[in-house]
Amino acid sequence: MRIVCVGGGPAGLYFSISAKLRDAGHEITVLEADPPEATYGWGVVYWHDLLDILHGNDPESARAISAASVLWQQQEIRVHGDRHDGTAYFGGYGYSMGRAALLGILTRRARSLGVDVRHGERLADPAGLPEADLVVAADGANSRIRQSRAEHFGTRLETGRNPFVWLGTDRQFDRFVFAFEETEAGWIWFHAYPSFKGVSTCIVECSPETWQGLGLDTMDEEDAVPLLEKVFHRALDGHSLISRSRGAPARWQRFTHVTNKTWVDGRVVLAGDAAHTTHFTLGSGTRLAMIDAIVLAHALKRYDDPRVALHEYDRHRRAELHSVQAAARTSMAWFEHLDGYLDRDPVDFAYAMAVRQGNQPPWRYQTHLATQLSPVRRVRRAYDTGRRWYRDRRWGEAPLPLLGRSARTPAASAPRHP
């Protein structure tokens, strides 16, 4: 089968890998408009469940991804305001890595399997698709292919309320940090996590009222950086924010929630952010894109008729994504209305954030209170270390060290988005 993937992000590259592993006879071309390893943004975050999935699908690329990742423990929720000033904690552990490094690993793996990956090649006319038996539209949330066929796909775009900007920082965080700062114009906060050596991802978000009150709506993008560094001086410990990831300064934007009534139009199929988006507070975009890739490749292998394969992929993945996207909308809405929670002390505020997806059993609050105690966090880290050590050994990997530790030995652990 001749297959063209438009878009060389995680969805397009990992589909090409997964499809080639199942049928080496496929002729697959990946068209990516950007130069090699050039990407917007900084890092991606994921958890051990994705590593398990990747090891089951392609151990070689999974080992490379794991080796290029950093391991972090614990999440901190820091609240600095007139009424309250303190820190709360979530347990667990997670992984993160530079997005450019991830794309580099996937590109090399795809080429080693015979995929023709072409960088700097933009599809001139999304309505005039290349000659192929199958076109995988993996060209992101602003997919030009999807837009050219929006009526057929039944595309619906919903724009979030809060402005946000995707920055980096030269502060090397060793855990996932949410920092909330009260200003004269209102609350502003960031979500930060380590990405690669010496750099962390830092997503700044606030309400439209705070954005306008601070003058960020009229300020040049680069002029806003010193202001944000001043606002977050404590959380950044005096370190700098980085706006330019590929020559141009990061721009303020509002999140676009993408849904489609179908992901298939004849020989064209959507994958990754072209098919669906989930708010960054869930940290699931890369994971979902790579699972799309696996499911699509599996369907093409399982069913002789490509039309049946695409129908089954569409039916199966859209059903799975329904609850995930509902949770993402809930999470986005909670952060759009969090002023009503910030009069609480940091521990209670953090609990409200942890259970923003819906009702929780009564013991969840007691567990949260226990997590604020240092001895309990040490026990949790020891438990997570053992679990992580077992999973790493199962896949034949040496355990990653925690950030701040040099030896590749089982250490303590870290969290997942609540």
N, C-alpha and C positions, 0 to 999 in steps of 0.2 A: 504494500500500500504506500502511495506517495502522500506524505503528510507535511504540511507547513504549519509551524507554530509562529504566530505573530506576537512577539514579546519575549524577551530573554530574561524574565524575572524567575522567581522560584517555581511558579506554576508551569511556564513553558519549558524551562530547562529540565525540571524534574519529570515532567511528562515524557519528554524525549528520551530520558534515561530509562524510565519505567517501561515504555513501549518497546525500546530496543532490547531490553533484557528479556522481554516476553516473545519477541519475534525479531531476530536480527535482520530479517529480510526487508523490514520497513525502510523506505527511503525518507529520512526526516531532515527537514531544514528548519532552523530557528532564525528568524529575522528580528534583530534588535537594533533600534534606532540609535542607541547610545554607544559610545566607545567601550572597549573592554573594561569591566569592573567599575565603570562609572555609574553612580547611583545617587538618587536623592535620599536624604536621611542619613542615619548613622548606624544604629545597631538594631538587631532583632532579638527578641526574648522568647524562650520556649522552655518546656518542661520534659521530664523524663519519658512521659508517654509518647512524645513525638520521636525521641531517640529509639524507643522500642519499635515503633512503626517503621522507621527508616532502616533499622537493622534487619527487620523481617523482609524488607523489600530489596534493599541493596546495601549489604554490609560494607562494601568498599567506600562508598560516599559517606555512609553513616560514621565510619571511623574517622574519616577526614574532617567531617563537621564537628564531631566530638573533640578532636585534638585541637581544633582552632577556636574552641569555645572557652569561656570563663565560667567558673562555678561561683555562685554567690549564695549567702545564707541570710535568712531573716528579712522581713520588711519593716521599715520604720515609718511611722506617721507622725510628722512633726508639725505642731500647730503653734504659731507665734502670733498672739493678738493681745488686745487690751485686757480681755477677761481671763484668758487661759494661755499658758505657755508651758508646753511639755511634749512628751514623746510617748507613743503607744507602739505596740509590736504585733506583727503576725508571724506565725511560724512557717516552716517549710523551706524548700530550696529550689533553685532554678538555674538556668543557663542562659548565656547571651553571647553574641558574637557580632562582628562588624558585618553589615549587609554586603559590602563589597567583597569581603572574604568569602561569604557564602556563595555569591554569584561566581566567584573565581573557581571555587571547588566544583560547583555544578557544571560550569562550562568545560573544565578539563575532563571531568568524568564523561560528559556527553560526547565530547570529541573522541575520547578513547574508545567509545563504542561505535564510532562511525557516523555520528550526527554532524551535519554541516551547520555550524554555528556562525552566522554572519553578523558582525557588529557594524554599526554605522550605516545600516540599510533600512531605511524607512519606507513603509508601504505608501506609495504616492497617492493612491486613490483607494480608500477603504471599500468602495463599492465595486472596484475592479480587482477581485481577489486573484491570487496567483493560481496557476494550474496545479491542481492537487486533488486527490480523492477525499482528503479531509483537511479542513483549515481549523486550527485551534486558536481562538481569539483569547490570548492571555496578555493583552496589552493594557492592563491596569484599570483602575476605577474610572478613568476618563476614556475608556476604550472607544476608539474611532470606528472600529468595526461594529461594535454594539450600537453606537449612536446612529450609524448609517442604516441599521435594521431595527431601530428601537420599537417600531410599531409591531413587528412580528414577535420580538422577544417579550413584549409587554413590559418594557423597562419602566421602573418607578424610581425617581431620585428624591430623597428627602434631605434637606440641609439642616444641620444642627444649629443650635443657637449660639454656643460659645465660640469665640475666636481662640485659635491655638497656633503655636509656632513650634516647629521641630528643630531643636538646636542640639549642639554638642557642648561639652564642657571639659576643660582639662583637669577637673577634679576626678580622680579615680575612686568612685564609690565602690564599696565592697559588698553592697547589698542593694535591694530595691528601696528607694526612698520617695515618699510623698511629702512635700514641704508646702505648708499653707501659710501665707503671710498676709496680715491685715495691713492695708494702706489707707490713706485718707479717702481714696476713691472706692474702697471696697476690697474684697479678698481676691488674691491671685495665688496660683499654686503651680508646682511642677511635679511631674512623674519622672524619676531619673533612675537609670540602671547602668552598670558597667557594660561597655561594648567591646573594647579591645585595649591593649596596653596604653595607659595614660589618657584615655578618652572615655567618657560616659555619654550616653544619650540623655537629653533633658528636654522634655516636652512641656512647654509653658502654656497654661490655659487660664481663662478668667471669664467672667460674665461680660456681655457687651457694655454694661454700665461702667464696670471697672476699666475696661479697655479704653472707653471714651474719656473717662474721668482722669486717667493717667496720661492722656494725649497720645496713646499708641495708635489711634485710628488715623492721625494726621502726620505722625512721625515717620521719617525715613527708616527703613528696616534696620540699617546698620546703626543709626542713632538710637534706636530702641535698646540695643544691647547694653550700653553702659547703665541705662536706667534699670534694666532688669537685674544686672549684676549688683546694683546698689540695693534693690528690693530684697534680693536673695543672698545678701552678703553673709549672713550667718549660716545658711544652709550650704552655701558653696565654700565656706571657710576661706573667703577671699579669693577664690580661684575665678578664672575667666569663663565666659560663655563664648561659644564658637558659632558664628552664623553661616559661614561659607563652607559648604560641603563639596561643591564642584564648580567653583568660580563665581556663582551668583549667591547673594544673601538669601537666607531663608525668609519666606513670606508668610504673613499671617493668613490663615484660611479657616474655613468652617467645614466640619466633617460632612461628607456626602454619604448617606446611607443608600446603597444600591440593592435593589431587588429586581427580579425578572420572573415573569409567569412561565417562561420556558427558557432553557439554555441552548436549545437546538433550533437551527434554521437550515434545513437541507443538509449540506455538507459542512456547515459552519457550527462549531460548538464553543461555548464560553467556558472559561476556567479561571480560578483565582478571583482577584478583585474585579475583573470584567464581569463576572457572574454575580458576585456578592461582596459586600464589605461588612466588617464588624468594627465597632468603635475601638480605638486604641486602648481604652481602659480595660479591655478584656485581654489584650496581648495575644490574639489568636490568628492574625492575618496570614502569617507565613505558614503556620501549621495547617490551616484550612486549605491554602493553595496547594501544598504538597500532597495532602490527602486527596484533593480533587484529581491531581495528576495520577496518583496510584489507582484510584477507582476507575478513571477513564481508560487507562492502559489495560487494566484487568478486564473491563467490559469488552474492549476490542479483541482481546485474546479469547474470551469465553464464548462470544457469539460470532458465528460465521458471517451473518448479515450485519454490515456496519450500521444500518438503520436501526436494527434492534439494539445493538450495542449502545448507540447514542441515546436511544429512548430509555434504556435501563439506567444508564449513567445519570441522565437528567432526572428521572423519577427518584432514584435512590438518594442522590446527593441533595436535591432540593428538599426532600423530606427531612434529611438529617440537619440541614442548615436552618430549618424553620425555627426550632427552639433556640439555636445559637444566636440567630439574628434578633429574636425577641429579647433574649437576655442582653444583647448588645444595646438595643434601643433603651431598655430599662436602665442600664448602666450609664449611658449617655445622658438620659433625662435626670438621673440622680445628681450627676455633676453639674447639670444646668440649673439645679435648684438647691444647691447644698448650703446656701446662706441660712436656711432654716435649721441646720444641724450644727452650725459652727458656734452656737452659744453654749454647747455642751463641753464638758471637760474632754481632753484628748482621748481618754480611754473609751468613753461612751461615744464620742464622735467616730473613732476608728471602728467600733462595733457596728454603728449605723452604716458605715461604708462597707464593712465585710458582709452584711446581710442585705445589701441593696437589691439583690436578685429576688427577694421574696421572703415569706415566712420561714422561720427556723425553729427547730425544737428548743425547749427551754434550756437544755444542757449546753447549747452552743454559747450562750452568754457566760455561763460559769467557766467553760473552757477558755473563753477569751480573757476573762479576768485572771485565770491561772497563768495564762501565757505572759502576762505582764511581770511575773515574778522571775528573777534571774535563775533560781534553781530549776524551775520548771522548763525554762528555755534551754538550759544545759541538757536536761534529760531528753527533750524533744530533739535537740541537735544530735545527741548520741544515737537515738533511735533512727533518725533520718540517715545518719552516716552508715549505720549497719545496712539499712535497706539499699542505699546507694551502692555500697560496696558489693552487695550480692548481685545487683543488676549489672554493674560493670563487669564483674567476673563472669557472669553468664554470657556476656558478649565478648569475652576475652580481652577486655580493655583494662589498662592500669587506671585506677581512680584519679580523676582530676583533683588537683589541690584547690582548696578555697583561696580566694583572693587574699593576698597578704601572707601566704604560706608558700614556701619554695619546694617542698618535697611532694612528690606525687604519691601521697599516702592518704588513707581515709581520714578526713578531718571532720569538722562540724558541718552544719547544713544551712539551707536557705529556702525562700518561699515562692508561693505561686499567687497570682492575683486572686484575691478572695472573690 
